[in-house]
Amino acid sequence: MISIDGLAVEFGGTTLFSDISFVINEKDRIALMGKNGAGKSTLLKILAGVRQPTRGKISAPKDSVIAYLPQHLMTEDGRTVFQETAQAFSHLHEMEAEIERLNKELETRTDYESDSYMELIETVSALSEKFYSIDSTNYEEDVEKALLGLGFLINNGKAVIVISHDRKFVDNITTRTIEVTMGRIYDYKVNYSKYLELRKERREQQQKAYDEQQKFIAETKDFIERFKGTYSKTLQVQSRVKMLEKLEILEVDEEDTSALRLKFPPSPRSGNYPVIMENVGKTYGDHVVFKNATLTVERGDKLAFVGKNGEGKSTLVKCIMKEIEHDGTLTLGHNVQIGYFAQNQASMLDESLTVFQTIDDVAKGEIRNKIRDLLGAFMFGGPEQSMKKVKVLSGGERTRLAMIKLLLEPVNLLILDEPTNHLDMKTKDILKQALLDFDGTLIVVSHDRDFLDGLVTKIYEFGNKQVKEHLSGIYEFLEKKKMESLRELER
């Protein structure tokens, strides 16, 4: 059990949250929810020991081990995916190497009766017992499970706290929801979908109590104003003045209604077929990524590229962008103007600039007069938000900022590579609606089934070095494949 007691975080005169207390039990499955910037990632970092709170403490058993997966991973480019994942067991490799070294030393020793020889045997025995007691020999199986997806967390005996914007993923693996809002938390012993219902009820109750209190305050002030000069009412007036001074004003928790009123500029008309491919393929040496991809994208199409990572989705996007050479013929239609959002777009922002400077540097023409409106539409409203340095933005805020840059020029072919990473659920919904209203052509690379549902009408599946066309929405595609999630394509 891990206990969080009186946690507070303050910086620059601003309180992120204060007096937060809760307990994490052994098999808890907790979803940490709240709008971007509410402090979810900060709370996780404190729990992981990555940063310290301003006040408060965290108590955990001495033998507890807290593993932390940050939004942005620091990985070694020279390792394979399996090797990188296996770094979690590096201490076991070291232990195994030490046992082997000690055993070799025992083989070369001949002083069998000496005290040092006996001590060496005891050291090897103790280390070996520890090594095998933690089931170390099965680490490769654990890595395989991790690489297949996080579904194994459901049956894992460990406590889990997760921040995710995938509704079904959160609902499937969590049974408890902690909401961070307005500097405090609300703890619900239910999954995300049920939490939404309970939160709505809570806000309705708060609003009702708030309205009743405001009515009472108005009536009391009216009484004070009417009778403050009347001698016979002096004591009543004074009593009510004191009562108002002592009255604790009720608050209604903020509702994430900072609506992303997102509307793309009218797109210039392109030719009837923005993209035509005939036998397009890509190889790196002897490695074939995909081959013989033949497809025609019609003006106004909204389609998705789906499939296992490494099967060529982003590679084909780079072919369309003419960033890499390819086999076959790939033709862009008349007057095609591409807007491209890459997976690493948010990480490519200049951290030394403010939010406003980032957009001001790329805005051209009349749009320069509407930068504040544009920032407000993406929840960067007000001087404090727009003057934030990029380096202090959360992952979701960076993604939104990168998305603004994409919208500054009218385009008629949008190519979005994993656009919903780090976007909260509300922002995803608003972006999705804007894309539905977009009058150009859309290509989306995504694993987010909820985002794709109702948005795309064609699916291109990448796998086994082929690209297959499916004339259906995402759930019809999954039903046909007998899958519940696009992540199952990774298996």
N, C-alpha and C positions, 0 to 999 in steps of 0.2 A: 504494500500500500504506500502511495506517495501522497503527502499532505502539502497543500499550498495554503499558506496562512498570511493574510493581510498584504497581499502583493500590490505594489504601486509602481508606476513608471511615469516619470516627469522629465521633460526636456524642453529647454528654451522657454520656460514659463508656461508650458502647456502640459496638462495632465492627460496622458493617454488612457490610463485606467487607475483606479485606486481601491484599496481594501478588498481585493479579490481573494476569496477563499473557497476551496473545494478539495475533494479527495478523489484520487484515482485508485480504483480497486484493481485487484489482480487480473480479472478477465474483462475489464471495461472495454467497450468499443465506442469511442467518443468521436463525434463530428464537431469540429470547432468552426462555428459559423459567425457571420457578421460581414458588414459591407467592407469594401477595400479601404484600408487605412484605419480600421477600427482597433487594430492591435493584435490580430490573430497570430501572425508570424512572429511578432515580438514576444508574445506569450510562449510560443513553442520554443523560441531560442532560449528563454529564461529557464524553461523546464529542462532543456538539454544542457544547460550550463554554458551556452555560447555567449550569453550576455547576462549582466547583473541587474536586478531591479533597483529602483530608488529606495524602496522600503519593502519589508516583508521577508519571508523565508520559505524555503522548500525543504521538507524533511523526507528522506527516503531510507530504506534499509541499507545497511552497509554492503550487502551482496547484490544490490540491484544494479542493473546495467541499462542505461538509457541510450537508445540508438536514435539518431536524428538524420532525417533526409531533407536537406534544404531545397528551396525552389531552384537554385542555380548550383549545379554540381561542379566540383573541381575534379576533373578526370584526367587520366594520362592517355594522350593520343596514341602512344605506342602499344597499348594493351588491347586485346580483344574484349568483347562485351563480357564473355565468361570470366576472363582474367580480372577485369575491373570489378565485377561483382564478387569474385572470390577474395578480394582484398579485405572483405569483412572478416575473413578467417586468417589473416596474416599472422596473428599471434599464435595460431595453432601450427602454422608452418614453422615458425620460429621454435616452438616447443618441440616439434617433431625433429627438427634439425639438431637441437640440443641433445635430445635423447640419443640420436644416431651418433653424435660426436662422443658422448660419454660411453656408449657401448663400444665404440672403436678403441677408446682409451683403455677400457677394461680388457679388451682382447690383447693389447700390447703389454699389459702389466703382468708381472710374475710374482710380486710380493703379496701373495694371497693371504697371508696371515697378518699383514700390517693393518694398523688402525685406519690409515688413509684409504686403503683398498676397501675396507668395510664401509667407510663413510661414503665412498663413491657408489657402492652397491645400493646403499640406503637412498642416496640422492636420485639414482636412476629409477629405483622402485617407486619412490614418492612421485617423481615427475611423470612416470608412465601411468601410475594409478590416476593422477589428476587428468592426464591427457585422455584416457579412455572413459573416465567417468562423465565427461561432458559430451560424449557421443561424437567425438571429433571426426571419426572415420567416415561419417555420413555427410560431411560438409558439401561434397559435390552434389548430392541429392538435394540439399537445401538450396544450393545455388540454382539448380534446374527449376525448382519450384518457384523461386523468386523471379526468374526470367520468364516463366509462363504467365506471370501476372500476380496481382495481389489477392486473388481469391483465397489463397491458402491462409490468409489472416483470419478468416472466419473460424477455422478450426484450431488455430494457434492458441496456445495457452497463455500468451502474453497480452498485456494491456496495449491498446492502440489508440493514439490520438491522430486524427487525419484532418487536413484542410484540403477540400476538393470541391470542384464546381461541376462534377458529374453526378447528377441526381441519383441515377440508378446505382452507381457504384457506392455512393454514401448510404443509400437506403439498404443495400444488400449487406454491407459489412458492419454498420453501426447500430447500436441499440440505445445510445444516449447522445443528446445534443446540447452543447454548451454555446450559448450565443454571447458574443462580446458586443456591447452597444452602449454608447454614451458613458464610457468609463467604468461600467460595471458588467456583471455577467448574470445570465439566467440559465439555470440548469434544468434540463428536461430529461426524464428517464424514458425517452422514446426516440424513434428514428426520425430522419429529416422530414418526411412527408407529414407525420403526425405532429411534429414540432411546428410546422407552418400553420396548422389548424389551431394549435394551442396559443401560438404567438398572436394570431389574429384575434382570438378571444381575449387575450391579455390586453391588447391595445384598445379593444372596444371598451373593456372595463375601465382602463385607465382614462380613456377619453370621456366616458360618462362621469367618472368621479371628478375629473378636471373641470368639465363644464359645470357641474353642480357647485364646485367650490368657487369658480369664477362668478357664477350667478350670486352666490352668497356674499362674496367680496363686494360686488357691485351694489347689492342691496344695502350692505352695511355702510359702505361709503356714502351712499345716498342718504341714509339715516343721519350719519354724522354731519353731512353738509347741510341738511334741512334743520337740524336741531342744535347746532353748535353754539348758537347765540341765545338759546332758550334756557333760562335759569332752572326750570323744573326738570329739564332733561340732562343737566350737566353731568351727573354721575353716570347715566346711561351712555352718554357720548364718550366720556373718558374711558369707561369700561370697554367700549367697542373699539376705541383707538388702540388700547393696550392689546386687545385680543387680536387685532389685525397685525400688530407689530410682532406678536409671538407666533402667528399662524405660519405653519410650514407649507409653502406653496408646492402643490403636487405637480409632477412632471409627466408628460406622455413620452414614452420612448420614441426615438426618431424612427420614422419609417423610411426605408430606402427608396424614396420617391424622387431622387435626384435624376429624373428621367433623362436618358440619353436621347434627346430629340434629334436623332440622326437622320439626315436626308442627303443622299448623294446628289451632286449637281447633275443636271440632265446630260446624258451621255451623247457624244457625237455619233451620228449614224455610221455604222461600219458596213462592210459588205455582207452578203447573205451567209457566208461561211467564214467566220473569223479564223478558224484553224482547220487545216486539212492535213492528215498524215497518211502516208502510204509506206508500209513495211519499215517503219521507224524502229531502230534498235540502238542499244548502247552496250559496248563491251569495254572492259579495262584489261588489256592483255588477253589472257585466256578466260577471264571471268566474264560470262554473259549476264548482264543485269536483266535485260528483257530484249525481245526480238519480234519483228514482224507486227508491230503495233499499227493497225490501220483503223482510223476513225475520222469522222467528220463532225465538227462542232458547228451547229447552226446558230445564227444570231438570236439571242434571247434565251439560249439553253442555260439551264442551271444544273451542273453535274458535279459528281464527287469522284475523286480518286481514293480508293480504299485498298487495304491489303497489309501484309506483314511488313514491318520495317526492313529496309534493305532490298525490297523487291523492285524499286525503281520509280515510286510515285514522285518524289522530289526531283529525281534525275530527269524524268520526262518534263517536269515543269521547267527545269534549267534548259532543256532542249528547246522548249517553246520560247524561253527568254533569250535564246541564242547565246547562252553563257558557256555551253559546251558543244563540241562536235558530236555528230551522231550518224548512224547509218540510215539509209532510206531517204524519203522526201518529206519535208515538213514545210508547209506553206501557210503564211499568215495572209488573211484576206485584206481587201481594200480598206484603207483608213482605220486599221486596227490600232487602238491606243491602249496600252496595257498598264494597269495598276497592279503592282506585285507586292504582296506581304509575305516575307520569308519567316521561317521559324526563329531565326536569330535576330530579327529586326529590332526587337526591344533592347537586346544587349549591345547593339551597334550605336546607340544614342551617345552623344557627348555628355559625360557625367558632370563636366564643369559648367554647363549651361543651366539656366533656369528653364522651367516649363515654357514660359512665354518666349524666351530667346530661341528655344528649339524650333518653335513654330514661326516666329518672326523671321528667322534666317532663311526659311524656305518659301514663305508666302509671297506670291506675286500678284500684281494687279489689284483689282477691287477687293479681293478677299482680305487684303491687309487691314481694311477698315472693319472687318468682322472677326478678327482673331479672338477678342474677348468672348464674343458670342459662341464661337466654335469651341473654345476651352470650357466654357460653362456647360455646353451640351455634353461634354465628355467628363463632367464632374470635376473640372478644375476651376469652378466658379470662385470669384472673389480674389482680391490681391494676394492673400496669404497662400492660396493654393497655386496660383499662376507664377508666383515668385519662388516656389520651392526649387531647390537644385535637383537635377535629375538623379544624382547619386543617392539621395535620401528617399526616392520613390519606391513603392512596393512593386512587386512583379506585375500585378494587375494594372497599376498606374502607368508603368513603363509601356505595357502593351497598348493601353488606350492612347498614350501619347504617340506611339509609332503609328497607330491606326489613323490618327488625325493627319499625320504627314501624308498618308496615302490619299486622303480625301481632298487635298488642296488643289489637285488638278482634275478636270473632268476626264474620265476614261470610259471606254466601252467594252473592255475585257478585264474583269477583275480575276486575279489568280491569288488565292489565299492559302498559304501553307500553314496548317495548324493555327488558325487565327484565334481560337478560343482558349489557348493556353494562358493561364493566369487571369482570365476574365471571370468575374463573379457571375452568378446565375442571372441576375437581373440585367447586367450589361450584355450578356450573351443573348438574352431574349430580345433586347432592343436592337442589337446589331443584326440579329436574324430577321427581324421585321423590316429593317432598312434594306437588307439584301433581297427580301421578297419584293420590295417596292422598286429595287434597282432595275432600270429599263435596259441594261446592257446584258452581256454574257458573263456567266460566273463559272469558274472552276475552283473547287474547294478540295484541299487535301486535309482529311480530318479523321480522327477516331471517335469523335463525339456524336453518338447516335441521336441524342436528343436535339442537338443543334441541326443535324442534317434532316431530321424528320420533318416533312412538309416543305423543306427548302429546295431539295434537289429531286429531279425526276429521271435522272440517268445515273447509273453507277458503273464505274470502270474499275474492275477488280484486277489487282496486280498479284501474280503468283505463278510459280513454276516457269518463270521467264516469259510469261505471256500476259497480255492485257485483254480481258474479256468484257464485253459490253452487256449490261443488264438494264432493260428498259422498265425500271420500277423505282419506287421510293426505297428508303433505307430499310424500313421494317419488312417490306415485302422481300427484299434481298436477304435479310437475316433469316426470315422464315423459310425461304427457299434453301438456304444453307444449313438450316436447323441449328441456328445460333441465337444467343440472346444478346451478345455484345460483339462489337467490332474487334475488341481485344482478343477474342477467341481465334481470329485469323492469325494471331501470332504463334499459335501452337503448331 
